[in-house]
Amino acid sequence: MIRFILRRTGSLFLLLVAVSFITFTLFQFGPADPASAACGQECTPERVQEARVALGMDQPFLVQYVEYMRGLFSSRLIGAPGAESLCQWPCLGKSFQTNENVSDIIARSLPYTVSMAIGALVLWTLSGVGLGLLAALRKGSATDKFIVGAASVGVSLPIPVTGLFLLLVFVNQFHLLPFTTNEINSPFGPQGPWAWVLNYLLPWIALAVLFSASYIRVTRTNMIETFGEDFIRTARAKGLAPRTVTFKHGVRAGITPVVTMLGMDIGLLLGGAVLTEQIFSVPGLGFTAVRAAVSGDLPVTMAITMLAAFFVIVANVVVDLAYAAIDPRVRLQ
C-alpha cells in the first residue's frame, strides 16, 4: 500500500509538470497577447513593451516557465525591475487583468465550486445508483422500463437546457426557490445550512439530471450481469436472505464501475462545472477559468488548470484504493 501511494505521488508530480508545461506553451504561442490586454484600450507600442516587462514576458520562454514553477515551491519577486513585490509561497503569480494574487482568486472561487460539487455528488449518486439497482431488481417490469426511459431522456438533456428550464419553472414562474446568490458559499455561514441547500439546489439538480442518468444505465447493466454470476446463485442456494445476497454480495461486486465513474466525475467537477456556473452565475473555478482564458490571463488559467488536473489525478488514486477495499480480488502493486 505504501509503495503504491509513493509511486502514484511521483506520477502525480510528473503529470502536473506536463499539464503546466502544455498550458504555458499554448498561451505563450497562442494568438492572444496578454501584455496588450493588460495595457488597456489606449495602448502604444511603448506601453505594451512596459507591460511585457512588468509581466515578465520579456524573458525567454523557458526562463518564464522555470520561474513560474519555482514559485510553487518558494516565494519569489514579481513585477517590473525596481518595483518588484514579494509573492509569498505558494506563488501562483498575479492576475494580468486585476493585479490580484492568483492564490486569493482561487481561495475566493473554490468554496463555490466545492459547494456545487458536494451537493450534486450526493444527489446524483443516491438517485443514480439507487434507481439503477431498483431497475436491475425489477428487470422487465414497468418500473424498469420507466426508469430506463427516464435515464435515456436525462442523458440526452444538455446542462444549459436543464438549467434554464429549472430557472424558468422554479424561480421565474412559481417562485419556489431563490436565484443562486454569491453571498452564500458554505453551509457554516451566518445564513445557516438550510439557506445553503436552497441556494444551490437548482445547480445540484441540473448536474444530477445528466450524471445520474449515466449512473442509472451503468448500475443497471452491471448489476444484472452480477446477479447472474455463479457466486450469487450459490449464495441464494445457501438460503441467505435476499437483502444479504443483494447488498453484501451483489452490490459489493457490481459497484466497481460506478466507483470509477464517481472518481473521475468528482475530480472533473472540482475543477469547475463551467456550464453550470455560467448559467447560475456562480463565481466558481469554472466561471473564473472562462473569464481568464478569454482575457488571456495566463497566471489564473495556469493555476485553475493545474488545480483541476490535481483533483482528477487524486481522484484516480482514491478510486484505486476504493477498489481494493470493495473488491477483495484487487491487490495494489
N, C-alpha and C positions, 0 to 999 in steps of 0.2 A: 504494500500500500504506500509506504513512504517513498520507495523508488519510483512508483508511478506518479505520485504527486510532484516529486522533484523533476522528473522528466517532462511532465506537462507544463510545469512552471518555466522550464527552459524553452519549450516550444512557444509558450505564451509570449515571452520576451522577443523571440525571433520574429513571430508573426506581427507583433506590434511595431517592430522596427520596419518590417516590409510594408505594412499599411501606411506608416508615417512617411516613408520614402516615396511611395507611389503617389500619395496625396500631395506631398510637397512638390513633386515633379510635375504633376498635372497643373498645379497653379502657377508654377514657375514658367512653364512653356505654354500656358493657355492664352486665349485671345485677350482676356481682361488684364488691365494694368492697375494693380491696387494703388500704386502711387498717384495715378491720375484721379482715381475715385476718392482717395483721402484728401487730395488737394482741394476739391470742391469744384463748383461750376466755373468760376472765373480763374482759370489757371493759365500760367505762362510756362514755357519750357523751363525757365529758371526755377519756378516754384515746384514744378514736377520733380526736377532734379533734387531740390532740397527735401522734398517729401521722400524720395527714394533713399537719400542718405539717412534721414530720420528713422525710416522703417528698416534700415539695414539692408536694403535691396541693392545697394551699390556694390556689395561684396559678391565674389564668385558663388555659384550655386552650392557647391559642396561646403563652403565655409558657412553659408547661411544655415544649411541643414545641420551641420555638426554643432553650431552654436545653439540652434533651437533644441536639439536633443540634449545638449549639456545642461540646459535649464531644467530638464526633467529630473536631474539628479543633484543640482546645486543652484544656489542663487546666481544671478548674473546681472550685468549692467545692460540696459537697453535705452535706445534713444539716440539723438544726434550727438556728435562729438562736442563736448563742452556742456551739454545739457542732459547727460545721462541720469537715469534713475535706477535705483536698485530694485530688481524684481525678485521677490522672495521665493524660496523653494516651496512647492514645485512651480517653476516659472513657465507658464504657458504663453507668455508674451502679453501684448496689449492689443486690443481691437484696433484695426486700421481705421474704423469709422468713428468710434466714440472715445478712443484712447483709454478705455477702461480695462482693468486687469481681466484677462480671459478667465482666470480662476474664479473671479467674482461673478462673471456671467454664468459660468457653469453652476456655481453654487446657487444662484438665483433660479435657474431654469430646471435643474434636476428634480427638486421636490414636486413640481407639476407633473413631470414625466413619471416619477415613481408613483404618485397618486393615481394616475391613469392606469399604470401597468398593474398595480396590486389589485385594484377592484376588478378590472377586466379579466385578469388571470383567474381569480376566484370564480367569477361569473361564468366564463366560457368553459372552465374545467369541470365544474359541477354539472352544468347543463349538458355539455358535450359528452362527457364520459357517462353520466347518468342516463341520458336518453339513448346513447349508443348501446349501453348494457341492456336497457329495457327492450330495445328493438331486437337485440340478439336473443333475449329470453322469450320474446313473443314472435319469433320468426314466422313470417307468412300470415300473421293476423292483421286485422285492420289497424291496430296500434302500430305495428311495424311499418305498414305501408304509409301511414300518416307521418310518422317520424322521418322516414326516408324521403318522402316527398317534401316535407318542410326543410330538410337539410339540403336537398337539391336546389330549392329556391334560395335559401340563405347563402349558399356558397356562390351563387350567381349574382348576388347583390353587392356591388362595389360600395365601399365605405362612404363616399360622397352621397350616394343615393340614400343609404340608410340614415346617415347623419342628418341630412337636410329634411328627410321625412319626419324624423323624430322631433326636430326643432319645430317644424310646421304644426305637427299634431299636438305635442305635449307642452310647447311653450307659447306659440302664437295663437293656436286655435282654442285650446281648452284651459290654458294657463295652470296646468297641473304641476309643472316643475319650473324652477327658475333657469334662466340662461346662465351658462357657466361663467363664473366671475373669477378674476385673477386674485381676489382678496383672500381666497381660501386655498391653501396648498398642503394642508396637513390635518389629520383627524385630531391632533392635540392642540389646535389653535384655540383662540378665545371663543370662536363660534361653536365649537364642540363637534363631536364625530358625526352627529346626525346631519348637520349642515354640510359637512364634508361629503357625506354619502349623496345627499340631494344635489350637490353642486356638480358631482362627477358621474352621476347615474346615467345620463344620456350618452356621454362618451364611452362609458363602460359597455352599454348596450350596443352601441354602434360597432365597437370592436368585437364584442362577444357574438354577435349575429354571424359575422364572417368566420371567425375562428371556430366557434362551437359547431358550425355546420361540417367543417372538415373533421373535427374530433368525433362527431357522431358517426360519420361514414367509416372512419378508420377503426373506431372502437367496435362497431357492429360487425364489420367484416372479420376482424381479428378474433373477437370473442366467439363468433360462430365456428371458426376454424378450431379454436381452442376447445370448445365444448365437444367437438368430435374426436378429440385425441384419446388415445388408449388410457392414459392415466386418469382422465375424467370418468371414463366408463368403469375403471377399476374402483375409483372412489365411490361411485354410486353402487357398485356391486357389493362393497363392504358395508353398505347400509348407512353411510354418513348422511347427515341431514342436508337437504337441498341448499340451505343457506351456507353451510360449511363448504360444500362442493363448489358453489358459485363463487364465493368471496375468498376463501382461503386457498383454493386450488386454481379455479378458473381465472379469476381476475388477476391474481398474482402472476400467473404465467402469460396472460394475454395483454397485460397493460404496458409491456416494454415499448412497443412502437409509439404509444401515446407519450411516454416519458421522453422519447427522442424529440417528438414534435414540441412538447411543452418546453424543453430546454432551449431549443432553437428560437421558438416564438417569444419567450420571455426575454431572451438575450437581445433579439432584434427590437422588441418593443421598448426596452430600457434605453436603446439608442435613439429613441424618438419616434413616436407614432405621427409621422409627418402629415398625412391627410387628415387624421382625426384632430390633431392640434390646430391645423389650419381652419377646419370647418367650425370648431367650437372656440376659436381664438384663445387657445391655451398656450401661454408663452413657455412651452417646454423645450426640450432639446431639439426635437424635430422642427418646430416653428423657428427656433433660433438658427438652426443649421441652414434652413432655406434662405432666410434673410442674409446670412453671412455669405452663402455661396453666390447669391445674386449680386451682392455688392463687392465680391472679390475680397472678402475679409478672411485672409489666409489663417491667422492665428486661431480665430474662433472655429473655422471649419476644421482645421487640423485637430484641435482639442476634442471636438464632438465626434469626429470620425474615429479617433483613437479610443475614445471612451466607449463608443458603440462596439468597436472591434473587441475591446477588453470584455465587455459584457457577454458577447457571443462566445468568445473562447472560454471564459469561466463557466458559462452555461454548459458547454460541451463537457468540461471536466466534471461538473456536478452530475450530468447525465450518466457518465461512465460510472461514477461512484454509486449512483442510484441503481444502475443495472446490477451491480454486484450485490447490493442489499436486497433487491427484489427477486432476482433470479439466481439461485444458488449454483446454477451451471456456469455462470460467468465468473471468470477469475481475472483480476487485474494483473498485468505483467509490465 
